[in-house]
Amino acid sequence: MKIDKKDVEKLAHLSRLQLDDKAIEAMQSDMNKMLSFVEKINALDLDGVEPLAYMSDEVNILRKDEVKQD
């Protein structure tokens, strides 16, 4: 699927955005890049791969709150 100028104009209208021709071309290019990235992900064999809740296994160690009288 490719995004064309008409699609960007319709999305801009629905989003209440006013884009000039240069911005429409840039938005079209960016959206097509995003779609090609999603197509690459869809082509991968992800059977048995669990979705991530967090991007790393690191744990944030927080200190306990202590009430102090000054």
N, CA, C, O and CB atoms as a CASP TS submission, in Angstrom:
PFRMAT TS
TARGET T0000
AUTHOR 0000-0000-0000
METHOD Language model
MODEL 1
PARENT N/A
ATOM      1  N   MET     1       0.846  -1.173   0.000  1.00  0.00           N
ATOM      2  CA  MET     1       0.000   0.000   0.000  1.00  0.00           C
ATOM      3  C   MET     1       0.896   1.242   0.000  1.00  0.00           C
ATOM      4  O   MET     1       1.877   1.307   0.741  1.00  0.00           O
ATOM      5  CB  MET     1      -0.965  -0.005   1.224  1.00  0.00           C
ATOM      6  N   LYS     2       0.567   2.177  -0.795  1.00  0.00           N
ATOM      7  CA  LYS     2       1.302   3.441  -0.870  1.00  0.00           C
ATOM      8  C   LYS     2       0.359   4.593  -0.532  1.00  0.00           C
ATOM      9  O   LYS     2      -0.812   4.587  -0.911  1.00  0.00           O
ATOM     10  CB  LYS     2       1.930   3.639  -2.283  1.00  0.00           C
ATOM     11  N   ILE     3       0.878   5.555   0.168  1.00  0.00           N
ATOM     12  CA  ILE     3       0.132   6.763   0.495  1.00  0.00           C
ATOM     13  C   ILE     3       0.371   7.769  -0.620  1.00  0.00           C
ATOM     14  O   ILE     3       1.516   8.046  -0.979  1.00  0.00           O
ATOM     15  CB  ILE     3       0.556   7.345   1.889  1.00  0.00           C
ATOM     16  N   ASP     4      -0.708   8.315  -1.168  1.00  0.00           N
ATOM     17  CA  ASP     4      -0.545   9.333  -2.197  1.00  0.00           C
ATOM     18  C   ASP     4      -0.951  10.709  -1.647  1.00  0.00           C
ATOM     19  O   ASP     4      -1.370  10.830  -0.496  1.00  0.00           O
ATOM     20  CB  ASP     4      -1.384   8.976  -3.452  1.00  0.00           C
ATOM     21  N   LYS     5      -0.824  11.708  -2.464  1.00  0.00           N
ATOM     22  CA  LYS     5      -1.098  13.086  -2.043  1.00  0.00           C
ATOM     23  C   LYS     5      -2.542  13.241  -1.578  1.00  0.00           C
ATOM     24  O   LYS     5      -2.816  13.960  -0.617  1.00  0.00           O
ATOM     25  CB  LYS     5      -0.809  14.065  -3.189  1.00  0.00           C
ATOM     26  N   LYS     6      -3.458  12.570  -2.259  1.00  0.00           N
ATOM     27  CA  LYS     6      -4.873  12.658  -1.900  1.00  0.00           C
ATOM     28  C   LYS     6      -5.117  12.103  -0.495  1.00  0.00           C
ATOM     29  O   LYS     6      -5.903  12.666   0.266  1.00  0.00           O
ATOM     30  CB  LYS     6      -5.734  11.901  -2.926  1.00  0.00           C
ATOM     31  N   ASP     7      -4.443  10.993  -0.149  1.00  0.00           N
ATOM     32  CA  ASP     7      -4.585  10.413   1.190  1.00  0.00           C
ATOM     33  C   ASP     7      -4.087  11.375   2.262  1.00  0.00           C
ATOM     34  O   ASP     7      -4.729  11.539   3.299  1.00  0.00           O
ATOM     35  CB  ASP     7      -3.822   9.087   1.282  1.00  0.00           C
ATOM     36  N   VAL     8      -2.947  12.008   2.014  1.00  0.00           N
ATOM     37  CA  VAL     8      -2.386  12.958   2.978  1.00  0.00           C
ATOM     38  C   VAL     8      -3.308  14.159   3.137  1.00  0.00           C
ATOM     39  O   VAL     8      -3.526  14.630   4.253  1.00  0.00           O
ATOM     40  CB  VAL     8      -0.982  13.419   2.536  1.00  0.00           C
ATOM     41  N   GLU     9      -3.843  14.649   2.042  1.00  0.00           N
ATOM     42  CA  GLU     9      -4.763  15.785   2.111  1.00  0.00           C
ATOM     43  C   GLU     9      -6.013  15.429   2.906  1.00  0.00           C
ATOM     44  O   GLU     9      -6.506  16.249   3.681  1.00  0.00           O
ATOM     45  CB  GLU     9      -5.151  16.246   0.702  1.00  0.00           C
ATOM     46  N   LYS    10      -6.535  14.210   2.723  1.00  0.00           N
ATOM     47  CA  LYS    10      -7.722  13.781   3.468  1.00  0.00           C
ATOM     48  C   LYS    10      -7.414  13.663   4.958  1.00  0.00           C
ATOM     49  O   LYS    10      -8.200  14.108   5.794  1.00  0.00           O
ATOM     50  CB  LYS    10      -8.242  12.435   2.926  1.00  0.00           C
ATOM     51  N   LEU    11      -6.260  13.060   5.293  1.00  0.00           N
ATOM     52  CA  LEU    11      -5.873  12.954   6.698  1.00  0.00           C
ATOM     53  C   LEU    11      -5.642  14.324   7.323  1.00  0.00           C
ATOM     54  O   LEU    11      -6.003  14.549   8.478  1.00  0.00           O
ATOM     55  CB  LEU    11      -4.618  12.105   6.833  1.00  0.00           C
ATOM     56  N   ALA    12      -5.045  15.234   6.572  1.00  0.00           N
ATOM     57  CA  ALA    12      -4.816  16.592   7.073  1.00  0.00           C
ATOM     58  C   ALA    12      -6.153  17.282   7.339  1.00  0.00           C
ATOM     59  O   ALA    12      -6.313  17.969   8.348  1.00  0.00           O
ATOM     60  CB  ALA    12      -3.972  17.417   6.065  1.00  0.00           C
ATOM     61  N   HIS    13      -7.101  17.098   6.438  1.00  0.00           N
ATOM     62  CA  HIS    13      -8.425  17.705   6.619  1.00  0.00           C
ATOM     63  C   HIS    13      -9.105  17.134   7.861  1.00  0.00           C
ATOM     64  O   HIS    13      -9.657  17.886   8.665  1.00  0.00           O
ATOM     65  CB  HIS    13      -9.309  17.472   5.369  1.00  0.00           C
ATOM     66  N   LEU    14      -9.068  15.804   8.025  1.00  0.00           N
ATOM     67  CA  LEU    14      -9.695  15.174   9.185  1.00  0.00           C
ATOM     68  C   LEU    14      -9.015  15.590  10.486  1.00  0.00           C
ATOM     69  O   LEU    14      -9.655  15.651  11.536  1.00  0.00           O
ATOM     70  CB  LEU    14      -9.659  13.656   9.043  1.00  0.00           C
ATOM     71  N   SER    15      -7.717  15.874  10.412  1.00  0.00           N
ATOM     72  CA  SER    15      -6.953  16.289  11.592  1.00  0.00           C
ATOM     73  C   SER    15      -6.991  17.797  11.789  1.00  0.00           C
ATOM     74  O   SER    15      -6.407  18.322  12.737  1.00  0.00           O
ATOM     75  CB  SER    15      -5.511  15.824  11.475  1.00  0.00           C
ATOM     76  N   ARG    16      -7.671  18.480  10.903  1.00  0.00           N
ATOM     77  CA  ARG    16      -7.759  19.942  10.942  1.00  0.00           C
ATOM     78  C   ARG    16      -6.381  20.591  10.858  1.00  0.00           C
ATOM     79  O   ARG    16      -6.080  21.545  11.576  1.00  0.00           O
ATOM     80  CB  ARG    16      -8.467  20.393  12.216  1.00  0.00           C
ATOM     81  N   LEU    17      -5.549  20.048   9.959  1.00  0.00           N
ATOM     82  CA  LEU    17      -4.218  20.596   9.719  1.00  0.00           C
ATOM     83  C   LEU    17      -4.208  21.316   8.379  1.00  0.00           C
ATOM     84  O   LEU    17      -4.846  20.876   7.422  1.00  0.00           O
ATOM     85  CB  LEU    17      -3.140  19.480   9.751  1.00  0.00           C
ATOM     86  N   GLN    18      -3.490  22.410   8.320  1.00  0.00           N
ATOM     87  CA  GLN    18      -3.319  23.124   7.067  1.00  0.00           C
ATOM     88  C   GLN    18      -1.876  22.931   6.632  1.00  0.00           C
ATOM     89  O   GLN    18      -0.952  23.485   7.229  1.00  0.00           O
ATOM     90  CB  GLN    18      -3.681  24.645   7.211  1.00  0.00           C
ATOM     91  N   LEU    19      -1.694  22.135   5.580  1.00  0.00           N
ATOM     92  CA  LEU    19      -0.361  21.821   5.086  1.00  0.00           C
ATOM     93  C   LEU    19      -0.164  22.418   3.697  1.00  0.00           C
ATOM     94  O   LEU    19      -1.058  22.360   2.852  1.00  0.00           O
ATOM     95  CB  LEU    19      -0.136  20.298   5.058  1.00  0.00           C
ATOM     96  N   ASP    20       1.018  22.991   3.472  1.00  0.00           N
ATOM     97  CA  ASP    20       1.325  23.458   2.126  1.00  0.00           C
ATOM     98  C   ASP    20       1.858  22.273   1.309  1.00  0.00           C
ATOM     99  O   ASP    20       2.027  21.177   1.843  1.00  0.00           O
ATOM    100  CB  ASP    20       2.364  24.636   2.160  1.00  0.00           C
ATOM    101  N   ASP    21       2.119  22.492   0.028  1.00  0.00           N
ATOM    102  CA  ASP    21       2.537  21.399  -0.853  1.00  0.00           C
ATOM    103  C   ASP    21       3.842  20.743  -0.394  1.00  0.00           C
ATOM    104  O   ASP    21       3.999  19.527  -0.502  1.00  0.00           O
ATOM    105  CB  ASP    21       2.699  21.915  -2.274  1.00  0.00           C
ATOM    106  N   LYS    22       4.770  21.545   0.115  1.00  0.00           N
ATOM    107  CA  LYS    22       6.049  21.006   0.578  1.00  0.00           C
ATOM    108  C   LYS    22       5.836  20.106   1.799  1.00  0.00           C
ATOM    109  O   LYS    22       6.446  19.042   1.905  1.00  0.00           O
ATOM    110  CB  LYS    22       7.030  22.154   0.920  1.00  0.00           C
ATOM    111  N   ALA    23       4.974  20.535   2.710  1.00  0.00           N
ATOM    112  CA  ALA    23       4.686  19.741   3.907  1.00  0.00           C
ATOM    113  C   ALA    23       3.936  18.460   3.543  1.00  0.00           C
ATOM    114  O   ALA    23       4.157  17.414   4.153  1.00  0.00           O
ATOM    115  CB  ALA    23       3.865  20.567   4.916  1.00  0.00           C
ATOM    116  N   ILE    24       3.057  18.541   2.558  1.00  0.00           N
ATOM    117  CA  ILE    24       2.319  17.351   2.113  1.00  0.00           C
ATOM    118  C   ILE    24       3.290  16.327   1.534  1.00  0.00           C
ATOM    119  O   ILE    24       3.178  15.136   1.824  1.00  0.00           O
ATOM    120  CB  ILE    24       1.238  17.731   1.058  1.00  0.00           C
ATOM    121  N   GLU    25       4.236  16.778   0.722  1.00  0.00           N
ATOM    122  CA  GLU    25       5.225  15.861   0.150  1.00  0.00           C
ATOM    123  C   GLU    25       6.084  15.212   1.232  1.00  0.00           C
ATOM    124  O   GLU    25       6.382  14.020   1.168  1.00  0.00           O
ATOM    125  CB  GLU    25       6.118  16.601  -0.846  1.00  0.00           C
ATOM    126  N   ALA    26       6.481  16.010   2.231  1.00  0.00           N
ATOM    127  CA  ALA    26       7.286  15.470   3.332  1.00  0.00           C
ATOM    128  C   ALA    26       6.478  14.461   4.144  1.00  0.00           C
ATOM    129  O   ALA    26       6.991  13.405   4.514  1.00  0.00           O
ATOM    130  CB  ALA    26       7.789  16.607   4.247  1.00  0.00           C
ATOM    131  N   MET    27       5.223  14.781   4.419  1.00  0.00           N
ATOM    132  CA  MET    27       4.349  13.881   5.177  1.00  0.00           C
ATOM    133  C   MET    27       4.118  12.593   4.396  1.00  0.00           C
ATOM    134  O   MET    27       4.123  11.507   4.977  1.00  0.00           O
ATOM    135  CB  MET    27       2.999  14.566   5.494  1.00  0.00           C
ATOM    136  N   GLN    28       3.919  12.702   3.108  1.00  0.00           N
ATOM    137  CA  GLN    28       3.712  11.531   2.260  1.00  0.00           C
ATOM    138  C   GLN    28       4.942  10.627   2.297  1.00  0.00           C
ATOM    139  O   GLN    28       4.819   9.408   2.419  1.00  0.00           O
ATOM    140  CB  GLN    28       3.402  11.957   0.810  1.00  0.00           C
ATOM    141  N   SER    29       6.107  11.218   2.193  1.00  0.00           N
ATOM    142  CA  SER    29       7.346  10.447   2.243  1.00  0.00           C
ATOM    143  C   SER    29       7.502   9.741   3.583  1.00  0.00           C
ATOM    144  O   SER    29       7.835   8.557   3.628  1.00  0.00           O
ATOM    145  CB  SER    29       8.547  11.355   1.985  1.00  0.00           C
ATOM    146  N   ASP    30       7.263  10.466   4.676  1.00  0.00           N
ATOM    147  CA  ASP    30       7.386   9.877   6.012  1.00  0.00           C
ATOM    148  C   ASP    30       6.393   8.737   6.223  1.00  0.00           C
ATOM    149  O   ASP    30       6.742   7.698   6.784  1.00  0.00           O
ATOM    150  CB  ASP    30       7.178  10.949   7.080  1.00  0.00           C
ATOM    151  N   MET    31       5.163   8.935   5.775  1.00  0.00           N
ATOM    152  CA  MET    31       4.142   7.902   5.961  1.00  0.00           C
ATOM    153  C   MET    31       4.464   6.655   5.142  1.00  0.00           C
ATOM    154  O   MET    31       4.231   5.537   5.600  1.00  0.00           O
ATOM    155  CB  MET    31       2.760   8.442   5.573  1.00  0.00           C
ATOM    156  N   ASN    32       4.993   6.835   3.946  1.00  0.00           N
ATOM    157  CA  ASN    32       5.381   5.686   3.132  1.00  0.00           C
ATOM    158  C   ASN    32       6.549   4.933   3.760  1.00  0.00           C
ATOM    159  O   ASN    32       6.615   3.707   3.678  1.00  0.00           O
ATOM    160  CB  ASN    32       5.748   6.136   1.719  1.00  0.00           C
ATOM    161  N   LYS    33       7.482   5.671   4.394  1.00  0.00           N
ATOM    162  CA  LYS    33       8.578   5.011   5.102  1.00  0.00           C
ATOM    163  C   LYS    33       8.047   4.185   6.274  1.00  0.00           C
ATOM    164  O   LYS    33       8.510   3.069   6.511  1.00  0.00           O
ATOM    165  CB  LYS    33       9.596   6.050   5.603  1.00  0.00           C
ATOM    166  N   MET    34       7.086   4.729   6.998  1.00  0.00           N
ATOM    167  CA  MET    34       6.496   3.994   8.120  1.00  0.00           C
ATOM    168  C   MET    34       5.799   2.723   7.643  1.00  0.00           C
ATOM    169  O   MET    34       5.929   1.666   8.259  1.00  0.00           O
ATOM    170  CB  MET    34       5.504   4.882   8.877  1.00  0.00           C
ATOM    171  N   LEU    35       5.063   2.835   6.549  1.00  0.00           N
ATOM    172  CA  LEU    35       4.360   1.657   6.020  1.00  0.00           C
ATOM    173  C   LEU    35       5.340   0.594   5.540  1.00  0.00           C
ATOM    174  O   LEU    35       5.093  -0.599   5.718  1.00  0.00           O
ATOM    175  CB  LEU    35       3.428   2.061   4.870  1.00  0.00           C
ATOM    176  N   SER    36       6.442   1.008   4.936  1.00  0.00           N
ATOM    177  CA  SER    36       7.416   0.014   4.476  1.00  0.00           C
ATOM    178  C   SER    36       8.071  -0.672   5.665  1.00  0.00           C
ATOM    179  O   SER    36       8.385  -1.860   5.588  1.00  0.00           O
ATOM    180  CB  SER    36       8.487   0.670   3.582  1.00  0.00           C
ATOM    181  N   PHE    37       8.289   0.058   6.776  1.00  0.00           N
ATOM    182  CA  PHE    37       8.834  -0.544   7.989  1.00  0.00           C
ATOM    183  C   PHE    37       7.858  -1.578   8.557  1.00  0.00           C
ATOM    184  O   PHE    37       8.276  -2.663   8.959  1.00  0.00           O
ATOM    185  CB  PHE    37       9.138   0.543   9.041  1.00  0.00           C
ATOM    186  N   VAL    38       6.581  -1.256   8.591  1.00  0.00           N
ATOM    187  CA  VAL    38       5.564  -2.188   9.092  1.00  0.00           C
ATOM    188  C   VAL    38       5.481  -3.416   8.190  1.00  0.00           C
ATOM    189  O   VAL    38       5.304  -4.530   8.684  1.00  0.00           O
ATOM    190  CB  VAL    38       4.183  -1.496   9.180  1.00  0.00           C
ATOM    191  N   GLU    39       5.605  -3.232   6.881  1.00  0.00           N
ATOM    192  CA  GLU    39       5.593  -4.367   5.961  1.00  0.00           C
ATOM    193  C   GLU    39       6.767  -5.298   6.234  1.00  0.00           C
ATOM    194  O   GLU    39       6.615  -6.517   6.157  1.00  0.00           O
ATOM    195  CB  GLU    39       5.633  -3.880   4.507  1.00  0.00           C
ATOM    196  N   LYS    40       7.937  -4.744   6.554  1.00  0.00           N
ATOM    197  CA  LYS    40       9.108  -5.567   6.886  1.00  0.00           C
ATOM    198  C   LYS    40       8.853  -6.360   8.160  1.00  0.00           C
ATOM    199  O   LYS    40       9.217  -7.533   8.243  1.00  0.00           O
ATOM    200  CB  LYS    40      10.369  -4.687   7.049  1.00  0.00           C
ATOM    201  N   ILE    41       8.238  -5.740   9.141  1.00  0.00           N
ATOM    202  CA  ILE    41       7.924  -6.444  10.390  1.00  0.00           C
ATOM    203  C   ILE    41       6.919  -7.549  10.130  1.00  0.00           C
ATOM    204  O   ILE    41       7.055  -8.646  10.672  1.00  0.00           O
ATOM    205  CB  ILE    41       7.377  -5.467  11.450  1.00  0.00           C
ATOM    206  N   ASN    42       5.914  -7.281   9.310  1.00  0.00           N
ATOM    207  CA  ASN    42       4.897  -8.295   9.006  1.00  0.00           C
ATOM    208  C   ASN    42       5.485  -9.491   8.262  1.00  0.00           C
ATOM    209  O   ASN    42       4.933 -10.590   8.327  1.00  0.00           O
ATOM    210  CB  ASN    42       3.774  -7.679   8.180  1.00  0.00           C
ATOM    211  N   ALA    43       6.587  -9.292   7.563  1.00  0.00           N
ATOM    212  CA  ALA    43       7.206 -10.376   6.803  1.00  0.00           C
ATOM    213  C   ALA    43       8.006 -11.323   7.701  1.00  0.00           C
ATOM    214  O   ALA    43       8.345 -12.429   7.281  1.00  0.00           O
ATOM    215  CB  ALA    43       8.113  -9.802   5.722  1.00  0.00           C
ATOM    216  N   LEU    44       8.308 -10.904   8.922  1.00  0.00           N
ATOM    217  CA  LEU    44       9.091 -11.740   9.831  1.00  0.00           C
ATOM    218  C   LEU    44       8.268 -12.886  10.401  1.00  0.00           C
ATOM    219  O   LEU    44       7.058 -12.759  10.584  1.00  0.00           O
ATOM    220  CB  LEU    44       9.651 -10.901  10.962  1.00  0.00           C
ATOM    221  N   ASP    45       8.936 -14.019  10.684  1.00  0.00           N
ATOM    222  CA  ASP    45       8.294 -15.145  11.346  1.00  0.00           C
ATOM    223  C   ASP    45       8.413 -14.928  12.848  1.00  0.00           C
ATOM    224  O   ASP    45       9.488 -15.099  13.422  1.00  0.00           O
ATOM    225  CB  ASP    45       8.935 -16.509  10.913  1.00  0.00           C
ATOM    226  N   LEU    46       7.313 -14.555  13.479  1.00  0.00           N
ATOM    227  CA  LEU    46       7.327 -14.230  14.896  1.00  0.00           C
ATOM    228  C   LEU    46       6.574 -15.255  15.740  1.00  0.00           C
ATOM    229  O   LEU    46       6.140 -14.944  16.849  1.00  0.00           O
ATOM    230  CB  LEU    46       6.736 -12.864  15.110  1.00  0.00           C
ATOM    231  N   ASP    47       6.418 -16.465  15.228  1.00  0.00           N
ATOM    232  CA  ASP    47       5.750 -17.509  15.992  1.00  0.00           C
ATOM    233  C   ASP    47       6.559 -17.828  17.246  1.00  0.00           C
ATOM    234  O   ASP    47       7.765 -18.063  17.169  1.00  0.00           O
ATOM    235  CB  ASP    47       5.553 -18.778  15.132  1.00  0.00           C
ATOM    236  N   GLY    48       5.904 -17.835  18.378  1.00  0.00           N
ATOM    237  CA  GLY    48       6.558 -18.159  19.630  1.00  0.00           C
ATOM    238  C   GLY    48       7.294 -17.001  20.278  1.00  0.00           C
ATOM    239  O   GLY    48       7.894 -17.179  21.338  1.00  0.00           O
ATOM    240  N   VAL    49       7.267 -15.829  19.679  1.00  0.00           N
ATOM    241  CA  VAL    49       7.936 -14.663  20.256  1.00  0.00           C
ATOM    242  C   VAL    49       6.920 -13.896  21.098  1.00  0.00           C
ATOM    243  O   VAL    49       5.881 -13.459  20.603  1.00  0.00           O
ATOM    244  CB  VAL    49       8.551 -13.746  19.139  1.00  0.00           C
ATOM    245  N   GLU    50       7.242 -13.745  22.364  1.00  0.00           N
ATOM    246  CA  GLU    50       6.343 -13.026  23.268  1.00  0.00           C
ATOM    247  C   GLU    50       6.532 -11.521  23.111  1.00  0.00           C
ATOM    248  O   GLU    50       7.660 -11.052  22.961  1.00  0.00           O
ATOM    249  CB  GLU    50       6.588 -13.449  24.734  1.00  0.00           C
ATOM    250  N   PRO    51       5.444 -10.764  23.144  1.00  0.00           N
ATOM    251  CA  PRO    51       5.589  -9.307  23.068  1.00  0.00           C
ATOM    252  C   PRO    51       6.276  -8.766  24.318  1.00  0.00           C
ATOM    253  O   PRO    51       6.146  -9.328  25.406  1.00  0.00           O
ATOM    254  CB  PRO    51       4.215  -8.636  22.887  1.00  0.00           C
ATOM    255  N   LEU    52       7.006  -7.669  24.145  1.00  0.00           N
ATOM    256  CA  LEU    52       7.719  -7.048  25.257  1.00  0.00           C
ATOM    257  C   LEU    52       6.809  -6.078  25.996  1.00  0.00           C
ATOM    258  O   LEU    52       6.038  -5.336  25.388  1.00  0.00           O
ATOM    259  CB  LEU    52       8.976  -6.323  24.757  1.00  0.00           C
ATOM    260  N   ALA    53       6.916  -6.101  27.325  1.00  0.00           N
ATOM    261  CA  ALA    53       6.245  -5.083  28.116  1.00  0.00           C
ATOM    262  C   ALA    53       7.177  -3.891  28.284  1.00  0.00           C
ATOM    263  O   ALA    53       6.730  -2.746  28.342  1.00  0.00           O
ATOM    264  CB  ALA    53       5.808  -5.645  29.493  1.00  0.00           C
ATOM    265  N   TYR    54       8.484  -4.169  28.363  1.00  0.00           N
ATOM    266  CA  TYR    54       9.508  -3.139  28.516  1.00  0.00           C
ATOM    267  C   TYR    54      10.625  -3.421  27.519  1.00  0.00           C
ATOM    268  O   TYR    54      10.800  -4.558  27.082  1.00  0.00           O
ATOM    269  CB  TYR    54      10.060  -3.098  29.981  1.00  0.00           C
ATOM    270  N   MET    55      11.372  -2.397  27.162  1.00  0.00           N
ATOM    271  CA  MET    55      12.417  -2.552  26.164  1.00  0.00           C
ATOM    272  C   MET    55      13.694  -3.164  26.728  1.00  0.00           C
ATOM    273  O   MET    55      14.542  -3.614  25.958  1.00  0.00           O
ATOM    274  CB  MET    55      12.727  -1.223  25.551  1.00  0.00           C
ATOM    275  N   SER    56      13.856  -3.195  28.050  1.00  0.00           N
ATOM    276  CA  SER    56      15.047  -3.784  28.632  1.00  0.00           C
ATOM    277  C   SER    56      14.662  -4.577  29.878  1.00  0.00           C
ATOM    278  O   SER    56      13.557  -4.432  30.400  1.00  0.00           O
ATOM    279  CB  SER    56      16.090  -2.694  28.972  1.00  0.00           C
ATOM    280  N   ASP    57      15.575  -5.409  30.343  1.00  0.00           N
ATOM    281  CA  ASP    57      15.334  -6.214  31.536  1.00  0.00           C
ATOM    282  C   ASP    57      15.768  -5.500  32.804  1.00  0.00           C
ATOM    283  O   ASP    57      15.640  -6.052  33.897  1.00  0.00           O
ATOM    284  CB  ASP    57      16.055  -7.538  31.426  1.00  0.00           C
ATOM    285  N   GLU    58      16.278  -4.285  32.680  1.00  0.00           N
ATOM    286  CA  GLU    58      16.762  -3.551  33.840  1.00  0.00           C
ATOM    287  C   GLU    58      15.604  -3.173  34.761  1.00  0.00           C
ATOM    288  O   GLU    58      14.497  -2.877  34.312  1.00  0.00           O
ATOM    289  CB  GLU    58      17.524  -2.296  33.399  1.00  0.00           C
ATOM    290  N   VAL    59      15.893  -3.190  36.062  1.00  0.00           N
ATOM    291  CA  VAL    59      14.892  -2.856  37.068  1.00  0.00           C
ATOM    292  C   VAL    59      15.270  -1.518  37.680  1.00  0.00           C
ATOM    293  O   VAL    59      16.427  -1.284  38.028  1.00  0.00           O
ATOM    294  CB  VAL    59      14.786  -3.968  38.163  1.00  0.00           C
ATOM    295  N   ASN    60      14.297  -0.656  37.805  1.00  0.00           N
ATOM    296  CA  ASN    60      14.531   0.639  38.409  1.00  0.00           C
ATOM    297  C   ASN    60      14.452   0.485  39.924  1.00  0.00           C
ATOM    298  O   ASN    60      13.398   0.150  40.466  1.00  0.00           O
ATOM    299  CB  ASN    60      13.508   1.692  37.894  1.00  0.00           C
ATOM    300  N   ILE    61      15.560   0.727  40.599  1.00  0.00           N
ATOM    301  CA  ILE    61      15.599   0.592  42.055  1.00  0.00           C
ATOM    302  C   ILE    61      15.323   1.959  42.662  1.00  0.00           C
ATOM    303  O   ILE    61      16.104   2.897  42.502  1.00  0.00           O
ATOM    304  CB  ILE    61      16.978   0.024  42.545  1.00  0.00           C
ATOM    305  N   LEU    62      14.218   2.051  43.350  1.00  0.00           N
ATOM    306  CA  LEU    62      13.824   3.314  43.965  1.00  0.00           C
ATOM    307  C   LEU    62      14.044   3.250  45.464  1.00  0.00           C
ATOM    308  O   LEU    62      13.890   2.194  46.078  1.00  0.00           O
ATOM    309  CB  LEU    62      12.355   3.643  43.650  1.00  0.00           C
ATOM    310  N   ARG    63      14.396   4.360  46.040  1.00  0.00           N
ATOM    311  CA  ARG    63      14.557   4.395  47.490  1.00  0.00           C
ATOM    312  C   ARG    63      13.183   4.592  48.120  1.00  0.00           C
ATOM    313  O   ARG    63      12.263   5.102  47.480  1.00  0.00           O
ATOM    314  CB  ARG    63      15.544   5.529  47.925  1.00  0.00           C
ATOM    315  N   LYS    64      13.054   4.187  49.369  1.00  0.00           N
ATOM    316  CA  LYS    64      11.806   4.389  50.087  1.00  0.00           C
ATOM    317  C   LYS    64      11.713   5.854  50.502  1.00  0.00           C
ATOM    318  O   LYS    64      12.724   6.489  50.803  1.00  0.00           O
ATOM    319  CB  LYS    64      11.711   3.449  51.324  1.00  0.00           C
ATOM    320  N   ASP    65      10.521   6.370  50.515  1.00  0.00           N
ATOM    321  CA  ASP    65      10.308   7.739  50.968  1.00  0.00           C
ATOM    322  C   ASP    65      10.505   7.809  52.477  1.00  0.00           C
ATOM    323  O   ASP    65      10.026   6.950  53.218  1.00  0.00           O
ATOM    324  CB  ASP    65       8.896   8.241  50.576  1.00  0.00           C
ATOM    325  N   GLU    66      11.201   8.821  52.912  1.00  0.00           N
ATOM    326  CA  GLU    66      11.426   9.023  54.341  1.00  0.00           C
ATOM    327  C   GLU    66      10.963  10.430  54.705  1.00  0.00           C
ATOM    328  O   GLU    66      11.323  11.412  54.054  1.00  0.00           O
ATOM    329  CB  GLU    66      12.932   8.809  54.718  1.00  0.00           C
ATOM    330  N   VAL    67      10.162  10.499  55.754  1.00  0.00           N
ATOM    331  CA  VAL    67       9.674  11.801  56.221  1.00  0.00           C
ATOM    332  C   VAL    67      10.748  12.386  57.128  1.00  0.00           C
ATOM    333  O   VAL    67      11.218  11.716  58.047  1.00  0.00           O
ATOM    334  CB  VAL    67       8.287  11.674  56.978  1.00  0.00           C
ATOM    335  N   LYS    68      11.139  13.633  56.874  1.00  0.00           N
ATOM    336  CA  LYS    68      12.152  14.303  57.676  1.00  0.00           C
ATOM    337  C   LYS    68      11.600  15.648  58.140  1.00  0.00           C
ATOM    338  O   LYS    68      10.937  16.359  57.386  1.00  0.00           O
ATOM    339  CB  LYS    68      13.473  14.490  56.872  1.00  0.00           C
ATOM    340  N   GLN    69      11.880  15.969  59.362  1.00  0.00           N
ATOM    341  CA  GLN    69      11.498  17.269  59.922  1.00  0.00           C
ATOM    342  C   GLN    69      12.705  18.209  59.815  1.00  0.00           C
ATOM    343  O   GLN    69      13.783  17.875  60.305  1.00  0.00           O
ATOM    344  CB  GLN    69      11.017  17.130  61.421  1.00  0.00           C
ATOM    345  N   ASP    70      12.546  19.349  59.197  1.00  0.00           N
ATOM    346  CA  ASP    70      13.650  20.316  59.108  1.00  0.00           C
ATOM    347  C   ASP    70      13.505  21.390  60.127  1.00  0.00           C
ATOM    348  O   ASP    70      14.342  22.290  60.199  1.00  0.00           O
ATOM    349  CB  ASP    70      13.727  20.933  57.733  1.00  0.00           C
TER
END
